[in-house]
Every structure is written in C-alpha cells, then in structure tokens.
Amino acid sequence: MIIVARIQRLYWLLLLSCLTPIALGADYLGNSACAGCHVQQQDDWLNSHHDLAMQTVSEQTVLGDFNDARFQYGETITRFFRRDTEFWVETDNAAGELEAFKVAYVFGVYPLQQLLLPLSGGRLQALSIAWDSRPTAQGGQRWYHIYADQAPITADDPLHWTGPYHNWNTRCAECHSTNVRKNYSADTRRFDTRYDQIDVGCEACHGPGSQHVERAQLGDLEGIAHGGFAMSLAGRGTWRWTEGEAIAQRQSALENNAQIDNCGRCHARRSTLGDYHYGADLLDTHRLATLRSPLYWPDGQINDEVYVYGSFIQSKMHQADVVCTNCHNPHSNTLLAKGNGLCAQCHQPAVYDQKQHHRHSPASPGAQCVECHMPSQVYMGVDARRDHSMRIPRPDLSLTTGSPNACTQCHQDQSASWALDALKKWGIHFTDQRNHPARAFHSAQRGDVRALTSLKAIIDNNDATAILRASAIEHYGQFSPPDLSRTAAMILTSEDALLRASAVRSTSALAPQQRYLLLRTLIDDPILGVRMAVAEALAGTPRGALRGKDIAPLDALLAEYETVQSAHLDMPSVQLQLANVWISQGKTSQAESALKEALRINPQFVAARLNLSDLFRQTDREEQARALLVKGIKLTPEVGALQHSLGLLEIRAGNIDSALVHLEAAASEEAGESRHRYVYAIALHDTGKLEQALTVLERLNTDLPGNPEVLYALIGYAKALGDGAKAGRYSAQLQAIVQTAGLR
C-alpha cells in the first residue's frame, strides 16, 4: 500500500504541475489579478473574515475605544488613547513596567479584535487585552482580557502578551496573511517576516496565480479548474436521495482530500514543518495533533483550542465524502443556508426536522440540529466555535469518561444521569457503552492495561476513521504489548499518512535495532510528516547495527530533519525536539545548547527543563541539575514532574529524607496518572516504611485500577507484611486484568 501511496503522489504532482498554479516559477500577484474574471468570488470575499484577518490601522479598521479608555487587569491599568491619527496603548512591558506602544495592526474583526504591538527584534505581539466586538446586548463593545478566567498573567509568564505564545511571527502570521515567510535568524534572534498580501487573499488558498493568469490571457483554460484545484466548488459533488432513503448520497466518490487539507492548513491543531505545497497531503507540510488529552475529550470532542479539522475528520460527514464547501461559502466565510436548512441539504426535513426526531419544541434551541450535534465551546473568552465531529449526544459517556454532552451543555442545571434517564424514556438505548472508543481512550490515558483489547479492535477496524485509528495505535504503543511490532507493521503500510506517522510514533518503546528494521522502508516515505517521525524514531540507531549501504539514507534523513527544524528555531518545542534527537545521537553539547535556548524562550517549559537536568546529571554536573530543578519548582510549583525529578536526583545523591519530601510533593500533585505515586510508594518501601507504601499503592489502585505494575508491588508488600489474604485478592485482580488485556 505504501507503494500505491508513492505512485499516487507522483501522479498528483505531475497532474497538478500541469493544471494548477503550483508549477515551478509561479508568482503571487494579489487579489487584483483575480478580480477581473472572478467578480462574484471577489465580491463575496470583500469584508469577509479572511479579508479582515489583518489590517493596517485606520479610523475605519480600529473597532475598540481609544478615547482614553482604561482597563484594569491584576494590578496593571492599561490605557487606550490617541495621538493625532495614531492609536496607542500604555500597558505593562516585558519587565512589568508601564510603557506606551503604538498599535501597528489590528487582528481579526469578530467576535473579537486584537491589537498587534511592535517589540524589538522584528517581533509583533498580540495584546491579550482584546476588544469584544459583539453587540452591547450580547455583552460586547468593551475591552476584556482573554485570560480573565485565570489568575492574572504577569510579565514573567510565557502567556504574557510579550511572551512567545503571543508572538505574531511564529503563532499567527501563517494563517492571517498570504505567502508568509517567517525569516527567523537564530544567530541574531531576530525576525524579518514578510508576506505578499496582508490578509487571507485568493492565493492563500489557491496558490500563486501568475501561470493561471498567463493561461487565461492566452485563452488556454480548457481542462483547468477555475480558481485552482484546491478549493474548486466541483469538490462539493452532486448529491441525491435514493428512493426510500432520508439522507442524500454523493453520486461520485470524492477523489482526494485536497480541499479539506487546504482548509486544514489553518483550521487545524497542527505545527508547521516547511514551505506549504498547494494540493499536497496536509501532513506533507504540517504535523497534526491526534485525539489526546487535554486537546480532546476521550470521545473525541473538542476540549482545548483544536479548531475544526481534527474533529471534522472524525465525523460521519467526512466518511460520506462531505467537504467544507458543502456547508461553507469559502469566499464569504458564510454558511450556505440558515438554521436547519443547512443540514436539510442532505437530511430530509420531513424525517429530521420534526419533533419526533429532536424531541424539542420547534421554536426552541433544542430543535436546531447544531445544538445537539455540534455543541459549541468558547475560546478566548467570547469566541464560540462548534465541534465539527457532528456526533450524537452521549450522557452515558459523560458518566464513565467525563466527556461533556450536548444535553447538559444546554440544560446546565441538570446532570448527565438526568439526561441519560430522559433518553431512556424516549426509548433510546446505547448498545456500545462497554466497547465505545471513548472508554478505551479514557482507560488508556489512566494507564489501565485492560484498554489493550479495545484499542486493538479500533486499530484493526478499517471502517473507523483514520484519526481514530491513529490515536488508538499511539495509545497502544504506550503499553508496549508483546505484539506491538506486528501491530505497528500492519499500519505502517497504510495509504493514509496520518496512520503511518502515528504507527511510527507508537514504536518508541521497541529496542533501537528492532525499531530500525521495522521503519527503514519509510526512510524515503513520500510525506514529510512521516519522514520527520521516522527521523526522530531512528536517530539513536547504533551505527554498528547498520549495513554499509544503510548509513547514507539514514544520514540523509537526519540531515533533512535538521534542515526542516532549523526554520523554526524560534519555537521552544522545536528546540526540544532537536535536543532529543541529538541526545539519542550522543551530541550532548548541541543538545544542551538547544535546551538552554528553549528555556530562554520559555522558562516554564517543563519538558526542556527536565531533559536539561537529566543531561547535566548524565554528564556529572549534579549541582547544576539540582539548581535547574529548584528554579523550575519556584517558577511552576504546581508541576509535580519537577518535584519527582528532584526527588530521584536526591535519592541518587543519598539524600533520602529530602528525596521523600520531593517525591511526596510530586505524588500529591498527580491526578489521572500513576507514575509519581508508584515511585513514591517504592521509595517508602525501600526506606523501611512498608505500611505507608502499601497505603499509597492501595489508594492508587482504587483511583486508577488496571495497572499490573501497581498490583505486582501490592502483592509483594502484602506478603512482606504477612497478609496472605490481601496478597491473594490482589493476585486475583492481577490475573483478571491480564486475562482481559489479552496478555496471556
């Protein structure tokens, strides 16, 4: 199947290079070059959210109150005022001191508008005090802080507006302007960011248009999809109802995911790899987040700010070949119909827009399809975005996994039990409560080995969505089951790049040589996102285990990895990724520099601090490791991982009393995972506190059942205390979970 994927990639590259603007040498011309022929599209686009994604400052574009308006957040009073035709903000700077900044650009338009303020090094920063542009009746027309629901963000926090996570160059520019070149210099730590059009213009979605325009001028447009392939409305397809069916079906299969991948470039939780390739698989230029906590709930509903793509590709709509333009006008960003009329395009109103279906008064919100099947989540304080997984409300899963459900999101004074009882009274009974994927993901996240059987069933289900299967294989790998190599091998040949990339990541627990033998055929995978995962997985492969002819391809892959990452050294996560690769290669000095740079950018980046501390320890710099962890605990005292690491360091140093203090602190902070509590119990046992150790493990086993490691320790500790009956009970528990997990 991987061979088929390579052939398909070559086919599309050849075809698209002939028929679309992605051919070599194409230039960006701007919207004016498109408007003459595409009048309606240009009219639709004007004043759309894409058009107004980023604007220069003027009387017309600035929506907020700059009439010496004041807003207090924490101890800081921010002032918005005018100097002639200029707009200014006086607020706290990176040192926590008041400073006046001239507004350079406005960002977005509705339901909020942010301000971009210039800082040194070519940086533009998005102020975290935004203008609520909703009508006054909806609570708008006011300044507000996007983190109002948190403790006040101070200047030393990376979430402060001057910090890395409000940097326009890195975090925002790609999706708010056209043909953005970030141009970050790691040597000078400066940006020289450029774009061809300030907003999201035609070519942001369709690609550079010069060759298309040249052909149009020559009258040579036969066979070319007007406006480019990626967002061609032809992708909507023709839909018809067959006799006796209440849901329309597409008359011809969707040939590729080019349209939704093109939208997913910005409307997805992803990280950027390199130059965007119009029409390519999304994973050829981006890494896509899978269904993991805290981004998604166990059932796949949106939790953190994940945008749309990841939820939509879970949906039955996606499986039925629905694309973005079946519901959205891509140029105006408006829906194609109002209210339930949008869904009625394919779902017959006589069946679905009826009280016997939705069980609510026709005039009530509950009668609206989206309220039950696409509940919204509010981000940035005022921005309600709908979950595009389009699922059936499942209060039963709320009870077992904690996932929300549309019933109680609307009926906020009621419980999930109430909602489930109401469904039962309506005659609705769920038959998959025990084997629903949400149960498997929830259990896997809690370290319950009994999830293995369900995870394996999801992985093997070719009818399940790719993102569900990809998420399942990643969870599966964390347990390192005996058949991991065989299970991963089956997925590594998939035609779907997301599945291949996740299967690669699932193999991290395998021995390096075994991992190389499994992944070596993907060293030249046609999709960059897969190759990046392979590079990270194989970086530590011992050169002595390779044949002579195998060394050059692997070295080329690792060189490509470094080249891609070098364009994003402004991101602490990339510095960490590079450091991990270099550590596995024994390049400790390079890794150390990268980890230090990650912490310079974000001092609260816990993973980088832990890895640098471990690097110090491995290179006999124990005091530096200790100092690094102590500083981290002062910055983020709520993070148990730092206490845990410091506790282990003190154990190695023989400082047992100090070690127990830190390990206990780590255990007390842990929720939903077991490692810190388990290690604390082991430390108690090893220091002669056997009864305390048993108590900690018993609580852990109650909170997070299904962990063989915990049960093995409980059996041993109970026997050591002479409690054979208790040891027998835990032995029975262990036998039961091992059998359920299929480990025997």
C-alpha positions in Angstrom: 0.0 0.0 0.0 2.9 2.3 0.6 4.0 1.8 -3.0 0.5 2.8 -4.1 0.8 6.0 -2.0 4.1 6.9 -3.7 2.6 6.3 -7.1 -0.4 8.4 -6.2 1.8 11.2 -5.0 3.8 11.2 -8.2 0.6 11.2 -10.3 -0.8 14.2 -8.4 2.4 16.1 -8.6 2.6 15.6 -12.3 -1.1 16.4 -12.9 -1.2 19.4 -10.7 2.1 20.9 -12.1 0.3 21.0 -15.4 -3.1 22.1 -14.4 -2.7 24.4 -11.4 -0.7 27.4 -10.1 1.8 25.3 -8.1 4.1 24.8 -11.1 7.7 25.9 -10.6 8.2 29.6 -11.2 4.6 30.7 -10.4 4.5 34.1 -8.6 2.0 35.7 -6.3 0.1 38.5 -7.9 -2.5 39.6 -5.3 -6.3 39.7 -5.5 -6.4 42.4 -8.1 -5.1 39.9 -10.7 -8.1 37.6 -9.9 -10.9 40.1 -9.6 -11.4 40.8 -13.3 -12.6 37.3 -14.1 -13.8 36.1 -10.7 -16.1 39.0 -9.9 -18.6 37.1 -7.7 -15.9 35.5 -5.7 -14.2 38.8 -5.1 -17.4 40.4 -4.0 -18.1 37.6 -1.6 -14.5 37.9 -0.2 -14.6 41.6 0.4 -15.2 42.3 4.2 -15.2 38.6 5.0 -13.2 37.3 7.9 -10.4 36.3 5.5 -10.3 39.8 4.1 -10.3 41.3 7.6 -7.9 38.8 9.1 -5.2 41.5 9.5 -5.4 45.2 8.6 -3.4 48.3 8.9 -4.5 50.8 11.5 -7.1 53.5 10.5 -10.3 55.1 11.7 -12.2 52.5 9.7 -10.3 49.4 10.9 -9.9 50.0 14.6 -13.0 48.9 16.4 -12.0 49.5 20.1 -12.5 52.5 22.3 -9.3 54.7 22.2 -10.9 57.7 23.8 -8.5 57.5 26.8 -10.2 54.2 27.8 -8.8 52.4 30.8 -8.9 48.7 31.7 -7.6 47.1 34.9 -6.2 43.6 34.8 -4.5 42.4 38.0 -2.5 45.4 39.3 -2.0 46.9 35.9 -4.2 49.7 34.4 -3.9 49.7 30.6 -4.8 52.9 28.8 -6.0 53.1 25.2 -5.5 56.6 23.7 -4.9 58.6 20.5 -2.0 60.8 19.3 -3.3 62.6 16.3 -4.1 59.9 13.8 -2.2 57.2 15.7 -3.5 54.7 18.1 -1.5 53.9 21.3 -1.6 51.5 24.2 0.0 52.1 27.6 0.4 48.8 29.4 2.9 46.6 31.2 6.0 45.6 29.2 8.2 42.5 29.5 9.8 43.9 32.6 6.4 44.6 34.2 6.7 48.3 33.8 4.3 50.7 32.1 5.3 51.6 28.5 3.4 53.2 25.6 3.2 51.2 22.4 2.0 52.4 19.0 -0.6 50.0 17.5 0.9 48.6 14.3 -2.0 46.4 13.0 -5.5 45.2 14.1 -6.0 41.5 14.1 -9.4 39.9 13.3 -12.8 41.5 13.4 -15.5 39.4 15.1 -16.3 38.4 17.8 -13.1 40.0 19.0 -10.4 42.2 17.6 -6.8 42.1 18.9 -4.0 44.6 18.5 -0.5 43.9 17.2 2.1 45.9 19.1 5.8 46.1 17.9 8.7 44.9 20.1 12.4 44.6 19.4 13.9 42.0 17.1 11.2 42.4 14.4 8.5 41.0 16.6 4.9 41.8 16.6 2.9 40.8 19.7 -0.8 40.2 20.1 -2.0 42.1 23.1 -4.0 39.8 25.4 -6.5 42.6 26.2 -8.9 42.5 23.2 -11.9 44.4 22.0 -15.2 42.4 22.4 -16.8 43.4 19.1 -20.2 41.7 19.7 -23.2 43.9 20.2 -23.7 45.5 23.6 -26.8 43.4 24.1 -24.6 40.3 23.9 -22.1 41.7 26.4 -19.8 43.2 23.8 -18.4 46.7 23.0 -15.9 46.5 25.8 -12.2 45.8 26.5 -11.6 42.4 28.2 -8.7 40.1 28.9 -8.7 36.8 27.1 -7.4 35.0 30.2 -10.0 36.6 32.5 -10.9 33.1 33.9 -7.3 32.5 35.1 -5.1 34.0 37.8 -3.6 37.3 36.5 -0.9 36.7 33.9 2.3 38.7 34.9 5.2 39.8 32.9 7.3 36.7 33.9 4.8 34.3 32.5 5.2 33.0 28.9 1.5 33.6 28.4 2.1 37.4 29.0 1.4 39.3 25.8 5.1 40.0 25.4 5.9 36.3 25.6 6.4 33.6 22.9 2.8 32.4 22.8 1.5 35.8 21.7 4.2 36.3 19.0 2.6 37.1 15.6 5.6 36.0 13.6 5.5 32.5 15.0 2.0 31.8 16.1 -0.3 33.8 13.9 1.1 35.1 10.7 0.9 32.0 8.6 -2.9 31.9 8.8 -3.7 35.6 8.8 -1.8 36.7 5.7 -0.8 35.4 2.2 2.5 33.7 1.4 4.2 34.4 4.8 7.9 34.0 5.1 8.8 33.9 8.8 12.5 34.6 8.3 13.8 34.0 11.8 17.5 34.2 12.4 18.6 32.0 15.3 22.0 33.8 15.3 20.6 37.2 15.9 17.3 36.1 17.4 15.5 38.5 15.0 12.6 38.2 12.6 12.4 39.7 9.2 8.9 38.4 8.5 7.4 39.2 5.1 4.1 38.5 3.2 2.7 39.1 -0.2 -0.7 40.2 1.0 -1.6 41.4 4.4 -4.8 39.3 4.6 -6.0 35.9 3.5 -6.3 36.5 -0.2 -7.2 34.3 -3.2 -3.7 32.9 -3.4 -3.5 32.0 0.3 -5.9 29.1 -0.7 -5.4 28.6 -4.4 -1.6 29.1 -4.6 0.4 31.6 -6.7 -1.6 32.7 -9.7 0.8 34.0 -12.3 0.7 30.9 -14.6 -3.1 30.7 -14.2 -3.4 34.3 -15.3 -1.0 33.8 -18.2 -3.0 30.9 -19.5 -6.2 32.9 -19.1 -4.8 35.7 -21.2 -3.9 33.2 -23.8 -7.4 31.6 -23.7 -5.8 28.3 -22.6 -8.0 27.4 -19.7 -9.6 24.2 -21.1 -9.5 21.4 -18.5 -8.3 23.7 -15.7 -10.4 24.0 -12.6 -11.3 27.7 -12.5 -9.9 29.3 -9.4 -7.4 26.5 -8.8 -7.9 22.9 -7.8 -7.8 23.1 -4.0 -11.0 25.0 -3.3 -12.8 24.3 -6.6 -16.5 24.1 -5.9 -16.6 21.0 -8.1 -15.4 19.2 -4.9 -18.9 19.7 -3.5 -20.1 16.9 -5.7 -23.7 16.0 -6.8 -26.0 14.7 -4.0 -29.3 12.9 -4.5 -31.8 11.0 -2.4 -32.4 7.4 -3.5 -35.9 6.2 -3.1 -36.8 5.3 0.5 -33.7 7.0 1.9 -33.8 10.1 4.2 -30.1 11.0 3.7 -28.7 12.1 0.4 -25.7 10.3 -1.1 -22.9 11.6 -3.2 -23.2 10.4 -6.7 -19.5 10.0 -7.3 -16.8 9.3 -4.8 -14.5 12.1 -3.6 -11.2 11.7 -5.4 -8.9 13.2 -2.8 -8.8 15.3 0.4 -7.2 18.3 -1.3 -10.0 20.7 -0.4 -10.2 19.9 3.3 -6.5 19.6 3.7 -6.2 23.0 2.1 -8.6 24.4 4.8 -6.9 22.3 7.4 -3.6 24.1 6.9 -5.1 26.8 9.2 -8.2 25.3 10.6 -6.4 22.5 12.5 -4.4 22.0 15.6 -1.0 21.4 13.9 2.6 22.6 13.8 4.3 23.8 10.6 7.1 21.9 9.0 8.1 23.8 6.0 7.0 25.6 2.8 3.4 24.9 2.0 2.7 22.7 -1.0 -0.7 23.5 -2.5 -2.7 20.4 -3.2 -0.4 18.1 -1.1 -1.4 15.9 1.8 -1.6 18.1 4.9 1.0 16.0 6.6 3.5 16.9 3.9 3.8 20.4 5.5 2.4 20.0 9.0 2.2 17.7 12.0 -1.4 17.1 13.0 -2.5 16.6 16.6 -4.3 13.3 17.3 -7.0 12.7 19.8 -5.1 13.0 23.0 -5.8 14.7 26.3 -6.0 17.7 27.0 -6.7 18.7 23.4 -9.7 16.3 23.0 -12.0 14.6 25.4 -11.8 10.8 25.4 -14.7 10.5 23.0 -13.0 12.9 20.5 -15.0 16.1 21.4 -13.0 19.3 21.3 -11.6 20.5 24.6 -8.6 22.7 24.1 -8.4 25.1 21.1 -8.1 22.5 18.3 -10.1 24.4 15.6 -12.1 22.3 13.1 -10.1 19.8 11.0 -9.3 17.2 13.7 -13.0 17.0 14.7 -14.3 17.0 11.2 -12.2 14.1 10.0 -13.7 12.0 12.8 -17.2 12.6 11.5 -19.7 10.5 9.5 -19.9 13.5 7.2 -16.3 13.2 6.3 -16.7 9.5 5.8 -19.6 10.2 3.4 -17.3 12.5 1.3 -18.8 15.8 2.6 -16.3 18.6 2.1 -16.0 22.1 3.6 -17.8 23.8 0.7 -20.9 21.6 1.1 -21.7 23.8 4.1 -19.5 27.0 3.8 -19.0 29.6 1.1 -15.2 29.6 1.0 -15.1 33.2 -0.2 -17.6 34.9 2.1 -17.0 32.5 5.0 -20.8 32.3 5.5 -23.0 29.3 5.7 -24.8 28.2 2.5 -28.2 28.2 4.3 -29.7 29.4 7.6 -30.7 27.3 10.5 -31.7 23.7 9.9 -31.8 24.5 6.2 -28.1 23.8 6.1 -28.5 20.2 7.2 -31.7 19.9 5.1 -29.4 19.9 2.0 -28.8 16.2 2.7 -31.1 15.3 5.6 -34.8 15.3 4.6 -36.7 17.7 6.9 -39.7 15.5 6.8 -37.7 13.0 8.8 -35.1 15.0 10.8 -36.6 18.5 11.3 -39.5 17.0 13.2 -40.3 16.8 16.9 -40.3 13.0 16.8 -36.7 13.3 15.9 -35.3 16.1 18.1 -37.9 15.8 20.9 -38.0 19.6 21.5 -40.4 22.4 20.7 -39.8 23.5 17.1 -39.2 27.1 18.3 -36.6 26.1 20.9 -32.8 25.9 20.6 -33.1 22.2 21.1 -34.8 21.9 17.7 -31.7 23.2 16.0 -29.5 20.4 14.6 -26.3 22.1 15.6 -27.3 22.5 19.2 -27.4 18.7 19.7 -24.9 17.5 17.1 -22.4 20.4 17.0 -22.3 22.0 20.5 -20.0 25.0 20.9 -17.0 25.6 23.1 -16.0 29.2 24.0 -12.4 30.1 23.4 -10.6 33.5 24.0 -13.4 34.5 26.3 -16.1 35.2 23.7 -15.4 33.1 20.6 -17.9 30.2 20.5 -16.8 27.5 18.0 -18.8 24.4 17.1 -17.5 20.9 17.3 -17.4 19.6 13.8 -17.3 15.9 14.7 -21.2 16.0 14.5 -21.9 13.3 17.0 -24.9 12.0 18.9 -25.2 13.3 22.5 -23.9 10.6 24.8 -24.6 11.4 28.5 -23.6 7.8 29.3 -20.1 8.5 28.2 -20.1 11.6 30.4 -20.7 9.4 33.4 -17.9 7.0 32.6 -15.3 9.2 31.0 -16.1 12.7 31.9 -16.7 13.8 28.3 -19.3 16.6 28.0 -22.6 16.0 26.3 -24.9 18.4 24.4 -27.9 17.8 26.7 -26.3 19.2 29.9 -24.3 21.8 28.0 -27.8 23.3 27.2 -29.6 22.1 30.4 -26.8 23.3 32.7 -28.9 22.8 35.8 -29.2 19.1 35.2 -26.8 16.2 35.5 -25.6 13.6 33.0 -27.7 11.0 34.9 -30.8 13.1 34.3 -30.0 13.3 30.6 -29.4 9.6 30.3 -32.7 8.9 32.0 -34.5 11.3 29.6 -33.1 9.4 26.6 -34.2 6.1 28.1 -37.7 7.4 28.5 -37.6 8.4 24.8 -36.7 4.7 24.0 -33.1 5.5 23.2 -30.7 2.8 24.5 -27.0 2.7 23.6 -25.7 -0.8 22.9 -22.0 0.1 22.7 -21.4 1.5 26.2 -18.8 -1.0 27.1 -16.8 -1.0 23.9 -17.1 2.6 22.7 -13.7 4.0 21.7 -14.1 6.7 24.4 -13.9 4.0 27.1 -10.7 2.6 25.6 -9.1 6.1 25.3 -10.1 7.1 28.8 -8.7 3.9 30.3 -5.5 4.1 28.3 -4.9 7.7 29.5 -5.2 6.4 33.0 -2.7 3.6 32.4 -5.3 0.8 32.5 -3.9 -2.1 30.6 -7.4 -3.6 30.1 -7.8 -1.0 27.3 -5.5 -3.0 25.0 -8.2 -5.3 23.7 -10.4 -2.4 22.7 -7.6 -0.4 21.3 -6.5 -3.3 19.1 -10.1 -3.6 17.8 -10.1 0.1 16.8 -6.7 -0.3 15.1 -7.9 -3.3 13.1 -11.2 -1.7 12.1 -10.8 -0.5 8.6 -14.2 1.2 8.7 -13.1 3.5 11.6 -11.8 7.0 10.7 -8.0 7.4 10.2 -7.6 9.8 13.1 -9.4 7.4 15.5 -7.2 4.5 14.4 -4.1 6.7 14.5 -4.9 7.8 18.1 -5.5 4.2 19.1 -2.1 3.0 17.8 -0.4 5.8 19.7 -2.2 4.7 22.9 -1.5 1.1 22.2 2.2 1.7 21.9 2.5 3.3 25.4 1.8 -0.1 26.9 4.5 -1.8 24.8 2.4 -5.0 24.4 4.1 -8.2 23.1 2.5 -7.8 19.7 3.4 -4.1 19.2 5.9 -4.8 16.4 3.4 -6.9 14.5 0.5 -4.5 15.0 2.6 -1.4 14.0 3.9 -3.2 11.0 0.4 -3.6 9.6 -0.4 0.1 10.0 3.0 1.2 8.6 1.9 0.1 5.1 -1.3 2.1 5.2 -2.0 4.6 2.3 -3.0 7.1 5.0 -0.1 9.3 6.1 -1.6 10.1 9.5 -1.8 6.4 10.2 1.8 5.8 9.2 3.1 8.7 11.2 1.2 7.5 14.4 2.4 4.0 13.8 5.9 5.2 13.7 5.5 7.1 17.0 4.0 4.0 18.6 7.2 2.1 18.3 9.2 4.3 20.7 9.3 1.5 23.3 11.0 -1.0 21.0 14.7 -1.7 21.1 16.6 0.6 18.6 17.7 -2.1 16.3 14.2 -3.7 16.2 12.7 -0.3 15.5 15.1 0.3 12.7 14.2 -3.0 11.0 10.6 -2.1 11.3 10.9 1.5 10.0 13.7 1.5 7.5 11.3 1.2 4.5 9.8 4.6 5.5 13.1 6.5 5.4 12.0 7.7 1.9 8.3 8.0 2.6 6.6 10.4 0.2 5.2 12.5 3.0 7.5 14.8 5.0 5.5 14.5 8.2 6.0 10.7 8.2 9.7 11.1 7.5 10.1 13.6 10.4 8.5 11.0 12.7 10.9 8.3 11.3 13.9 10.5 11.8 13.0 11.0 15.5 12.4 7.3 15.9 15.7 6.2 14.2 18.1 9.0 15.4 19.5 6.7 18.1 20.1 3.7 15.9 23.5 2.3 16.6 25.7 2.7 13.5 27.3 -0.7 14.2 23.9 -2.3 13.7 23.6 -1.0 10.2 24.9 -2.4 6.9 27.2 0.0 5.0 24.5 0.8 2.4 22.0 1.7 5.1 24.1 4.5 6.6 23.8 7.1 3.8 20.0 7.1 3.6 19.6 7.4 7.3 22.1 10.2 7.5 20.3 12.0 4.6 17.0 11.7 6.5 18.5 13.1 9.7 20.1 16.0 7.7 16.7 16.7 6.2 15.2 16.7 9.7 17.7 19.3 10.9 17.1 21.4 7.8 13.4 21.5 8.3 13.6 22.2 12.0 16.2 25.0 11.5 13.5 27.2 10.0 11.6 27.1 13.3 14.2 27.7 16.0 12.1 30.4 17.4 9.8 27.7 18.8 10.9 26.1 22.2 9.1 22.9 21.2 11.3 22.6 18.1 14.5 23.2 20.2 13.3 20.3 22.5 12.7 18.0 19.5 16.1 18.7 18.1 17.7 18.2 21.5 16.1 14.8 21.9 17.4 13.8 18.5 20.9 15.0 19.3 20.8 13.3 22.7 20.0 10.0 21.1 22.9 10.5 18.8 25.3 11.4 21.6 25.6 15.0 20.5 25.3 16.4 24.1 26.8 19.8 23.5 24.4 20.6 20.7 21.5 19.2 22.8 22.5 21.3 25.7 22.5 24.5 23.7 19.1 23.7 22.2 17.6 23.0 25.6 19.0 26.2 27.1 17.6 28.2 24.2 14.2 26.5 24.7 14.3 27.7 28.3 15.4 31.1 27.4 12.4 31.5 25.2 10.1 29.9 27.7 11.5 29.5 31.3 8.4 27.5 32.2 8.9 24.8 29.6 8.9 21.9 31.9 9.9 19.2 29.4 13.0 21.1 28.4 14.0 21.7 32.0 13.6 18.1 32.9 15.7 17.0 29.9 18.4 19.5 30.5 18.6 18.5 34.2 18.9 14.9 33.1 21.6 15.8 30.7 23.5 17.6 33.5 23.2 14.6 35.7 24.4 12.2 33.0 27.5 14.4 32.4 28.3 14.5 36.2 27.0 18.1 36.8 24.7 17.2 39.6 24.7 20.6 41.3 23.7 22.3 38.0 20.9 19.7 37.6 19.7 20.4 41.2 19.8 24.2 40.7 17.8 23.9 37.5 15.1 21.9 39.1 14.9 24.1 42.1 14.5 27.1 39.9 11.8 25.3 37.9 9.8 24.5 41.1 9.9 28.2 42.1 8.5 29.1 38.6 5.9 26.4 38.5 5.3 24.9 42.0 2.2 23.1 40.8 4.1 20.8 38.4 4.8 17.5 40.1 7.2 16.3 37.4 9.9 18.7 38.6 9.5 17.6 42.3 9.6 14.0 41.1 12.8 14.5 39.1 14.4 16.3 42.1 13.4 13.5 44.4 15.1 11.0 42.2 18.2 13.1 42.0 18.3 13.3 45.8 17.9 9.5 46.0 20.9 9.0 43.8 22.9 11.5 45.9 21.9 9.6 49.1 19.8 12.4 50.5 16.9 10.2 51.4 14.9 12.5 53.7 15.0 15.3 51.2 14.1 12.8 48.4 11.0 11.6 50.2 9.8 15.2 50.7 10.0 15.9 47.0 8.6 12.6 45.9 5.6 13.0 48.3 5.1 16.5 46.8 5.1 15.1 43.3 2.6 12.3 44.3 0.2 14.8 45.9 0.1 16.8 42.7 -0.6 13.8 40.4 -4.1 13.3 39.1 -5.1 10.9 36.3 -1.7 9.2 36.1 0.2 6.8 38.3 3.9 7.1 37.9 4.7 9.6 40.7 2.6 7.9 43.3 4.0 4.5 42.3 7.6 5.7 42.6 6.9 7.4 45.9 5.5 4.1 47.2 8.6 2.3 46.1 10.8 4.9 47.9 8.8 4.5 51.0 9.2 0.7 50.9 12.9 1.0 50.2 13.4 3.2 53.3 11.5 0.8 55.6 8.1 2.5 55.5 6.3 -0.6 54.3 2.9 0.1 55.7 2.9 3.6 54.3 3.9 2.3 50.9 1.1 -0.2 50.9 -1.4 2.5 51.8 -0.2 4.7 48.9 -0.5 1.8 46.5 -3.9 0.8 47.7 -5.2 4.3 47.1 -3.6 4.3 43.7 -5.1 1.0 42.8 -8.5 2.3 43.8 -8.1 5.6 41.8 -6.5 4.1 38.7 -7.2 0.3 38.5 -5.8 -1.9 35.8 -2.1 -1.3 36.3 -0.1 -4.6 36.6 3.0 -2.8 37.9 1.0 -1.5 40.9 -0.6 -4.9 41.5 2.7 -6.7 41.5 4.0 -4.3 44.1 0.8 -4.7 46.2 1.2 -8.5 46.2 4.8 -8.3 47.3 4.2 -5.7 50.0 1.2 -7.6 51.4 3.2 -10.8 51.6 6.0 -9.0 53.3 3.6 -7.8 55.9 2.3 -11.3 56.4 -1.2 -10.6 54.9 -1.7 -13.6 52.7 -5.4 -12.9 52.2 -4.8 -9.4 50.9 -2.0 -10.7 48.6 -4.4 -13.3 47.3 -7.0 -10.7 46.5 -4.5 -8.6 44.6 -3.2 -11.7 42.8 -6.8 -12.4 41.6 -7.1 -8.8 40.4 -3.9 -9.1 38.5 -4.9 -12.4 36.9 -8.2 -10.9 35.8 -6.8 -7.8 34.2 -4.0 -9.7 32.4 -6.6 -12.0 31.0 -8.9 -9.1 30.0 -6.0 -7.4 28.3 -5.2 -10.5 26.3 -1.6 -10.6 27.6 -1.7 -14.4 28.1 
